[in-house]
Amino acid sequence: MEQLPLMVRVRQTLPANEIKQPEEATYREMSTSLRHAAPIQGTRIAVGCGSRGIACYAQIVRGVIRALQDVGAQPFIFPAMGSHGGATAEGQKEVLASAGITEEQMGVPIHATMETVEIGRLPNGPTVYFDRHAAQADGIVVVNRVKPHTDFTGDFASGLIKMLVIGCGKEKGAQAVHAYGVYGLRELIPQMAEIILAELPILPGMAIVENPHDQPAVLRALASHEMIRGEKELLTLARNLMGRLPVDSLDVLVLDEMGKNISGSGIDTNVIGRLYIAGEAEYETPGIRRIVVLDLTAESHGNAVGIGLADVITQRLRSKIDENATYINAVTSTFLERGRIPVTLPTDLAAITTAFRCAWRINVAEARVVRAKNSLELADLYVSTAVWEELASKPGMQQLSEPLPWRFDDDGNLAMPW
């Protein structure tokens, strides 16, 4: 194999608006919204929390809890994450705990179950399910991030609406929607949410929009009657704020890690330009010939769904995959392509050189390459000299190093620090 291309460490300027005290900001926003809601003093309020890697999630949830307690409510937390956590109540509590959401930290009970009740049914469509504990409460609050979905594009994506239908619907709810494929996600979720909003006491939900640095930029409480319209507006904002690769075509993309805390699909499809869902059109950009992923985050708890989006992985990553958790997620989504195991090589060096060998680039030294920590943290990057030639004149791009050779340790692991 000829010499790999030299790499330049760069930084791209991304929007940096950030809420510095998210717990206090959440508390104020939720308190204001609750003043316009029906009195809830003495009532039991279920607070739904999901499994995504949301920055400052425990602080935001704590802000919601405090606001509810201040008006005399008795809140409890319930996992609202579909089939995640291995589709078990204990597994879902463990996912919450990994985000710092525990009974000790929140000061309220956590009631976890996979049992659901039927709320309604779409005509000639799926049944609407809802967490049993939450459905029996006097009021329900959901707390979730709004961002573009990794399976489809539409008026709704990941957010409060999807959490009400799939997250709160547990495994049954997730299966009911995913049985209809992308059509279910794009078209049926809003209709099923309308049933939930009409039949259950849904209180203001806390919507989170993050900046490209994975930090909260907007915290907005949406009352039930404004949830659908408000989430559409926030999704547009989230699309404008999300990080992206600085170029539209690459021979090789190297990601140091993937994981459920990074994206619902492990690797954000909006960033890599791959959907890999049978029958769905692929993104026009970016075009990437080969994608290498080196590791799986600990926060994924072995769930490597989305691994099929990569072309080459390392044995280190492969050894961390919990097949049961991964396959439950893949089967529930019905997007089996996302669960396929790519070509697996013993070391970082072997994986990366294999990707170059299979990228149809005869002159490897001139290859277009980007290395990123993951598909979420895209401010600091390594780019090949061919890519840097394109970026050097673009505004917002800063060169942090001279061209550097790839460095690997004696075990073949990548040794180029961030």
HELIX and SHEET records of a PDB file:
HELIX    1   1 PRO A   22  ARG A   35  1                                  14    
HELIX    2   2 TYR A   57  ASP A   70  1                                  14    
HELIX    3   3 GLY A   85  ALA A   87  5                                   3    
HELIX    4   4 ALA A   89  SER A   98  1                                  10    
HELIX    5   5 GLU A  103  MET A  106  1                                   4    
HELIX    6   6 ARG A  132  ALA A  135  1                                   4    
HELIX    7   7 LEU A  160  LYS A  162  1                                   3    
HELIX    8   8 MET A  163  GLY A  167  3                                   5    
HELIX    9   9 LYS A  170  HIS A  178  1                                   9    
HELIX   10  10 GLY A  181  TYR A  183  1                                   3    
HELIX   11  11 GLY A  184  LEU A  188  3                                   5    
HELIX   12  12 ILE A  189  GLU A  199  1                                  11    
HELIX   13  13 SER A  224  GLU A  226  5                                   3    
HELIX   14  14 MET A  227  LEU A  241  1                                  15    
HELIX   15  15 THR A  269  ILE A  272  1                                   4    
HELIX   16  16 ALA A  298  SER A  300  5                                   3    
HELIX   17  17 ILE A  307  LEU A  309  5                                   3    
HELIX   18  18 GLN A  315  SER A  319  1                                   5    
HELIX   19  19 GLU A  323  SER A  333  1                                  11    
HELIX   20  20 LEU A  336  GLY A  339  5                                   4    
HELIX   21  21 ASP A  348  ARG A  357  1                                  10    
HELIX   22  22 VAL A  364  GLU A  366  5                                   3    
HELIX   23  23 THR A  385  LEU A  391  1                                   7    
SHEET    1   A 8 VAL A 343  LEU A 345  0                                        
SHEET    2   A 8 VAL A 312  THR A 314  1                                        
SHEET    3   A 8 GLY A 287  VAL A 293  1                                        
SHEET    4   A 8 SER A 249  LEU A 255  1                                        
SHEET    5   A 8 VAL A 369  ALA A 372  1                                        
SHEET    6   A 8 ASP A 380  SER A 384 -1                                        
SHEET    7   A 8 MET A   7  GLN A  12 -1                                        
SHEET    8   A 8 MET A 397  GLN A 399 -1                                        
SHEET    1   B 5 GLN A  74  PRO A  79  0                                        
SHEET    2   B 5 ARG A  44  CYS A  49  1                                        
SHEET    3   B 5 GLY A 139  ARG A 145  1                                        
SHEET    4   B 5 GLY A 205  GLU A 210  1                                        
SHEET    5   B 5 PRO A 216  LEU A 222 -1                                        
SHEET    1   C 2 THR A 116  ARG A 121  0                                        
SHEET    2   C 2 THR A 127  ASP A 131 -1                                        
END                                                                             
